[in-house]
Amino acid sequence: MFDAIRRYPGLGITVVIALAILLKFGFWQLDRLHEKEALLAAIDSGMKGAPVPLPLQIEHAQDWNYKRVTLRGIFDHTKEIHLFSTAVTGQGGYHILTPLMRAGGVAVLVDRGWVPASRLDPATRPDGQIVGLVEVSGMSRVPRKAGFLAPKPHVAENEWFALDLPPMAQAIGYKLAPIIVEADDRPNLGGLPIGGQTRVKIPNDHLQYAVTWFGFALVLIVIYIVYIRRRR
């Protein structure tokens, strides 16, 4: 192969560069695989662990990603946010996100669960508008940043299409913690909202991608060898 590179330096250098790029992508995918496996293991551990009290001050949000937590406060139902989404069953509707006021002045946005579009108006589900001090148990999460393809929210109509904390905090006039809590499946009075909507959808296709890049590298070597032999 090195003799062929000397005989056809232009082609040889091009192949070497291309091979280096393909191998780099392959090893990069292996690194991503290890990172993703560690993340999934941490998520699995957090979701299976015993609930822990959520502190009033959260300094490192990622430490609370996918953790079972409990917290106390008072819901401000006048500031609930309607997030267009589906239920775990796939039925279209909205998630009800309500700020939970806690001591210290920082509220936590709680995803209380899902309601059908026909019950979006709080007046149609008054029993579920719990008043007074409550204890919430659920899964804390760090919301992903909204993608640039996500539809813009209809703030005036209180219709949101992505879980984006900064503009939501601005819209409701609250200082919000950097995490949300997805309420567990304990039934609410009146049956709505329906909690227990946590879904973990984190694809882990890095091994397949690594195999693909290494496969491309192998194919490139084979094609180059066959080409050189035919030129002799």
Secondary structure, DSSP 4 states (H G I P E B T S, - for coil): -HHHHHHSHHHHHHHHHHHHHHHHHHHHHHHHHHHHHHHHHHHHHHHHSPPEEPPSS-S-GGGGTTEEEEEEEEE-GGG-EEEEEE-TTS-EEEEEEEEEE-TTS-EEEEEEEEE-GGG-SGGG-GGG---SEEEEEEEEE-PPPPPTTSPPPBTTTTBBSS--HHHHHHHHT--EEEEEEEE-SPPPGGG-SB-----------HHHHHHHHHHHHHHHHHHHHHHHHHH-
